[in-house]
């Protein structure tokens, strides 16, 4: 029988809660927040694939989310194509730009890659803001709700189910990638690129491959965001947003896929439950991340993270209690 690890437990609990919540919650606002959690979870998973599994630091993920969002919005709203075409098209469009940027950055070191991704994000933001003929610029771009076979998904519950199903599919796909030969190559170049190259791994090719795949999933999330909110604005795809998305992956634990979902859930729900201190949300999140990096740099569900330490502490206390009973 397969060992029940903390990751398996989290996955079971998440799936059970995700399936039950729509039947318990009738408040449409709460369902919209949970739908946002699903969308941001996909983004956090794509970031974890880059940062947590291959060791590349990306500060510009919001750019790829934006590329997927605008591409899907144009395909569905302007060109009147089916939603599924917009969804896949948004992912492929983001992956295309991921391939271009990944090819440019294939020789770049960790530090320079960070600067390049920040620059790429700013370039995309300027294009979204000023290309009025395509994106409608600062006025924003109105999109349509997703529909299948002529049936439009209007209710918050139906949109939640759609985003949850796509999140599960993305999770399974990324999980399979990380457990494959490709995933092991990612981890090898993360741990020691020089040793990986000596072992026969084409480091540059796998870095490019990793960037393209992660960009595809970011584009999928962008497409969902576009048709869920029904309005796109360049102000959504900015550095603050990219930093928040990176924080989600780090908070949950780099290298932990369940951690990505947990981090996305916390940083999506936290601002909503603390509306009184909304102006200080970035300050609160900043302090939280500093404390986390100082004391538990591996996040909540990462290796030797908060959960691992709590489990170890409970086991230690249990052994002490048993020892006292024996005496």
C-alpha positions in Angstrom: 0.0 0.0 0.0 1.3 3.5 -0.9 2.6 5.4 2.1 0.2 8.3 3.1 2.5 11.3 3.1 1.6 14.9 4.0 1.4 15.8 0.3 -1.1 12.9 -0.3 -3.1 14.0 2.8 -3.2 17.6 1.6 -4.3 16.5 -1.9 -7.1 14.4 -0.5 -8.3 17.1 1.8 -8.2 19.7 -0.9 -10.2 17.6 -3.4 -12.8 16.8 -0.8 -13.1 20.4 0.3 -13.2 21.7 -3.3 -16.0 19.3 -4.2 -18.1 19.9 -1.1 -17.7 23.8 -0.8 -20.0 24.7 -3.8 -22.9 22.8 -2.2 -22.3 24.4 1.2 -21.6 28.0 0.1 -24.4 29.9 -1.5 -22.8 33.3 -1.4 -21.7 34.3 -4.9 -19.0 36.6 -3.6 -17.3 33.7 -1.7 -17.6 31.5 -4.8 -15.8 34.2 -6.8 -13.0 34.3 -4.3 -12.6 30.5 -4.5 -12.6 30.7 -8.3 -9.7 33.2 -8.0 -7.9 30.7 -5.8 -8.2 28.1 -8.6 -6.8 30.5 -11.2 -3.9 31.7 -9.0 -3.1 28.1 -8.1 -2.4 27.4 -11.7 -0.1 30.4 -11.9 1.7 29.4 -8.7 2.1 25.9 -10.1 3.7 27.3 -13.3 6.0 29.4 -11.2 7.0 26.4 -9.0 7.8 24.5 -12.2 10.3 27.2 -13.1 11.7 28.4 -9.7 11.1 25.3 -7.5 12.0 22.5 -10.0 14.6 24.0 -12.4 16.0 26.8 -10.2 15.3 29.7 -12.6 14.1 32.9 -10.9 11.2 34.5 -12.8 9.8 37.9 -11.8 7.8 38.4 -15.0 5.2 35.6 -14.8 2.4 38.2 -14.9 3.4 39.0 -18.5 2.7 35.5 -19.7 -0.6 35.5 -17.8 -1.5 38.7 -19.6 -0.4 37.4 -23.0 -2.7 34.4 -22.5 -5.5 36.6 -21.3 -5.5 39.0 -24.2 -5.0 36.3 -26.8 -8.0 34.3 -25.5 -10.1 37.5 -25.2 -9.4 38.5 -28.8 -10.1 35.0 -30.1 -13.4 34.6 -28.3 -14.8 38.1 -28.1 -13.4 39.7 -31.3 -13.1 36.7 -33.6 -16.1 34.8 -32.1 -14.3 31.5 -31.7 -15.3 28.9 -29.2 -14.0 29.2 -25.6 -12.0 26.0 -25.8 -10.1 27.5 -28.8 -9.4 30.7 -26.8 -8.3 28.6 -23.8 -5.8 26.5 -25.7 -4.9 29.5 -28.0 -4.0 31.6 -24.9 -1.8 28.9 -23.5 0.0 28.3 -26.9 0.4 32.1 -27.5 2.1 32.5 -24.0 4.2 29.4 -24.7 5.4 30.9 -28.0 6.6 34.0 -26.2 8.1 31.8 -23.5 10.1 30.0 -26.2 11.4 33.3 -27.6 12.3 34.7 -24.2 13.7 31.3 -23.1 15.9 31.1 -26.2 17.2 34.7 -25.6 17.9 33.8 -21.9 19.5 30.4 -22.5 23.0 31.7 -21.8 21.9 34.0 -19.0 22.9 33.4 -15.4 20.5 33.5 -12.5 20.8 37.3 -11.8 20.6 38.4 -15.4 17.5 36.2 -16.0 15.8 38.0 -13.2 16.4 41.4 -14.8 15.4 40.2 -18.2 12.0 38.8 -17.0 11.3 42.1 -15.2 12.1 44.0 -18.4 9.9 41.7 -20.4 7.0 42.3 -18.0 7.4 46.0 -18.4 7.5 45.7 -22.2 4.3 43.7 -22.2 2.6 46.1 -19.9 3.4 49.0 -22.2 2.1 47.1 -25.2 -1.2 46.2 -23.3 -1.5 49.8 -22.3 -0.8 51.6 -25.6 -1.9 49.2 -28.4 -5.4 50.6 -28.5 -6.3 49.0 -31.8 -6.0 45.5 -30.3 -6.1 45.8 -26.5 -8.2 49.0 -26.2 -5.3 50.3 -24.0 -6.1 51.9 -20.6 -9.8 51.8 -21.3 -9.8 48.1 -20.8 -11.0 45.1 -22.8 -14.5 43.6 -22.2 -14.7 39.9 -22.6 -17.4 37.2 -22.7 -18.2 34.5 -20.2 -17.0 31.1 -21.2 -19.5 28.9 -23.1 -19.7 25.3 -24.3 -21.9 24.2 -27.2 -23.8 27.5 -27.0 -24.4 27.3 -23.3 -22.9 30.3 -21.5 -21.5 29.7 -18.0 -23.0 32.6 -16.1 -23.4 31.4 -12.5 -20.5 31.7 -10.0 -21.0 28.0 -9.2 -20.5 26.9 -12.9 -17.5 29.1 -13.3 -16.0 27.7 -10.1 -16.5 24.1 -11.4 -14.8 25.0 -14.7 -11.8 26.6 -13.1 -11.5 23.8 -10.5 -11.6 21.1 -13.3 -8.9 22.9 -15.3 -6.8 23.3 -12.1 -7.0 19.6 -11.4 -6.0 18.8 -15.1 -3.1 21.3 -14.9 -2.0 19.8 -11.5 -2.0 16.2 -12.9 0.0 17.3 -16.0 2.6 19.2 -14.0 2.8 16.4 -11.5 3.5 13.9 -14.3 6.1 16.1 -15.7 8.0 16.5 -12.4 7.9 12.7 -12.0 9.2 12.0 -15.5 12.7 11.9 -16.9 12.2 15.5 -17.9 11.4 16.4 -14.3 14.5 14.7 -13.0 16.5 16.7 -15.5 15.0 19.9 -14.2 15.9 19.0 -10.6 19.5 18.1 -11.7 20.1 21.5 -13.3 18.5 23.2 -10.3 20.8 21.4 -7.9 24.0 21.7 -9.9 24.0 22.8 -13.5 27.7 22.0 -14.1 27.3 18.4 -12.7 24.1 18.0 -14.8 25.9 19.0 -18.0 28.7 16.6 -17.2 26.1 13.9 -16.7 24.9 14.4 -20.3 21.9 16.7 -19.7 21.5 19.4 -22.2 21.1 22.3 -19.7 20.2 25.0 -22.2 17.6 22.8 -23.9 15.9 21.8 -20.7 15.9 25.4 -19.4 14.2 26.5 -22.6 11.8 23.5 -22.5 10.9 24.3 -18.8 10.2 28.0 -19.7 7.9 27.1 -22.6 5.9 24.5 -20.6 5.5 26.9 -17.6 4.4 29.7 -19.9 1.7 27.5 -21.4 0.1 26.9 -18.0 0.4 30.6 -17.2 -1.4 31.4 -20.5 -4.1 28.9 -19.5 -4.6 30.7 -16.2 -4.7 34.1 -18.1 -7.4 32.8 -20.3 -9.5 31.7 -17.4 -8.9 35.1 -15.7 -10.0 37.0 -18.8 -13.3 35.2 -19.1 -14.0 34.9 -15.4 -13.6 38.7 -14.7 -15.0 39.7 -18.2 -12.7 42.7 -18.1 -9.0 43.1 -18.8 -6.9 46.1 -17.8 -3.1 46.6 -18.2 -3.0 47.5 -14.5 -3.6 43.8 -13.6 -0.3 42.7 -15.3 2.2 44.7 -13.4 5.3 44.0 -11.2 3.3 44.0 -7.9 1.1 41.2 -9.4 4.1 39.2 -10.5 5.7 39.6 -7.1 2.5 38.4 -5.4 2.3 35.3 -7.7 5.9 34.5 -6.9 5.2 34.9 -3.2 2.4 32.3 -3.5 4.8 29.7 -4.7 7.5 30.6 -2.1 5.0 30.6 0.8 3.6 27.2 -0.1 7.1 25.8 -0.6 9.3 25.6 -3.6 9.4 22.2 -5.1 6.0 21.3 -3.6 3.0 21.3 -5.9 0.4 21.1 -3.1 2.3 24.0 -1.5 1.6 26.1 -4.6 -2.2 25.6 -4.1 -1.9 26.3 -0.3 0.2 29.5 -0.9 -2.3 30.7 -3.6 -5.2 30.1 -1.3 -3.7 32.0 1.7 -2.6 35.0 -0.3 -5.9 35.2 -2.2 -8.1 34.8 0.8 -6.1 36.8 3.3 -6.7 40.3 1.7 -10.4 39.5 1.5 -10.8 38.6 5.2 -8.7 41.7 6.2 -10.5 44.4 4.2 -10.1 46.9 7.1 -6.3 46.7 6.6 -6.5 46.4 2.8 -4.2 49.4 2.3 -1.5 47.7 4.2 -1.8 44.3 2.5 1.5 44.5 0.7 3.2 45.6 4.0 1.6 42.6 5.8 2.6 40.2 3.1 6.1 41.6 3.0 6.6 41.2 6.7 5.2 37.7 6.5 7.6 36.7 3.7 10.6 38.2 5.5 9.8 36.2 8.7 9.2 33.1 6.6 12.5 33.4 4.7 14.4 34.0 7.9 13.0 31.1 10.0 11.4 28.7 7.5 12.9 29.4 4.0 11.4 26.2 2.5 7.8 27.4 3.0 4.8 25.7 4.5 4.8 22.4 2.6 8.4 22.4 1.2 11.0 19.9 2.4 11.8 20.8 6.1 9.1 23.4 5.9 6.6 24.5 8.6 4.5 21.3 8.3 7.6 19.0 8.5 8.8 20.8 11.6 5.5 20.6 13.3 5.2 16.9 12.5 8.7 16.3 13.8 7.9 18.3 17.0 4.7 16.3 17.6 6.6 13.0 17.1 9.3 14.1 19.5 6.8 15.1 22.1 5.0 11.8 21.6 8.2 9.8 22.2 8.9 11.8 25.4 5.4 11.0 26.6 5.8 7.3 25.9 9.2 7.4 27.7 7.7 8.9 30.8 4.9 6.3 30.8 7.4 3.4 30.6 9.4 4.9 33.5 
